[in-house]
Amino acid sequence: MAQYDVYVNPQRQSRQFVPFVVDVQSGLIDQLPTRLVLPLSRVGAVMTHLPLNLCPVVRIEGETLTIQPHLAAPVAANQLKTLVANLQSRSGDIAAALDAVLSGI
């Protein structure tokens, strides 16, 4: 598992609104049985009132989604099975979004 890998949401009941999650956990703590993930949501993807620095917009498999760092959650690593993309190229935006949640920057 690599930081910024995108997986199919392992929670089937929420997949309609959150089709994917992005792993933001540092590789320095790979030994943990969980990974910290951010939802990639269809809800809010076109809402103009969401601050872009809090909820950056990304495209995965041709679909426009918003990263939802304020909904970060741990997921058992063994539940993240279907890798679909990597958002390493957006690492600065993701880090800034997490900073906005943690420190309001």
KOLGUBA-624014 format. One record per residue (C-alpha): x, y, z. Coordinates in steps of 0.2 Angstrom, whole numbers, padded with zeros to 4 digits, always signed. Layout:
# residues N
XYZ;...
# end
This chain:
# residues 105
+0000+0000+0000;+0006+0017-0004;+0002+0034+0002;-0011+0042-0010;-0017+0026-0017;-0035+0027-0021;-0046+0011-0018;-0064+0006-0021;-0074+0011-0005;-0074-0005+0005;-0091+0000+0013;-0104-0006+0001;-0118+0004+0009;-0110+0021+0006;-0102+0017-0011;-0116+0026-0020;-0111+0042-0013;-0092+0038-0009;-0086+0027-0023;-0068+0028-0018;-0056+0032-0003;-0038+0039-0004;-0025+0032+0008;-0016+0047+0016;-0006+0037+0029;+0012+0039+0029;+0022+0023+0024;+0033+0026+0040;+0019+0017+0050;+0014+0003+0037;+0015-0010+0052;-0002-0004+0059;-0017-0014+0054;-0027+0001+0049;-0025+0015+0036;-0031+0033+0037;-0042+0036+0022;-0052+0051+0015;-0068+0049+0006;-0069+0054-0012;-0087+0060-0013;-0100+0062-0027;-0110+0073-0015;-0103+0091-0015;-0093+0088-0031;-0102+0102-0040;-0107+0113-0025;-0099+0130-0026;-0100+0134-0008;-0087+0121-0002;-0070+0129+0000;-0058+0122-0013;-0044+0122-0001;-0054+0111+0011;-0062+0099-0002;-0051+0098-0018;-0059+0092-0033;-0051+0077-0042;-0056+0065-0057;-0055+0047-0054;-0060+0035-0069;-0068+0050-0078;-0079+0055-0063;-0078+0072-0054;-0076+0069-0035;-0072+0080-0020;-0059+0074-0007;-0068+0075+0011;-0053+0077+0023;-0065+0082+0037;-0072+0064+0036;-0056+0055+0038;-0057+0038+0046;-0047+0023+0049;-0050+0007+0039;-0043-0010+0041;-0029-0012+0028;-0035-0029+0023;-0052-0021+0017;-0043-0010+0004;-0043-0022-0010;-0046-0014-0027;-0033-0001-0031;-0039+0011-0045;-0027+0026-0045;-0014+0036-0036;-0015+0054-0031;+0003+0057-0027;+0002+0072-0040;-0011+0080-0029;-0001+0077-0013;+0001+0096-0010;-0018+0099-0011;-0022+0084+0000;-0010+0090+0013;-0017+0108+0012;-0034+0101+0014;-0029+0091+0030;-0020+0107+0036;-0037+0116+0034;-0046+0104+0045;-0032+0103+0058;-0027+0121+0060;-0039+0131+0049;-0025+0137+0037;
# end
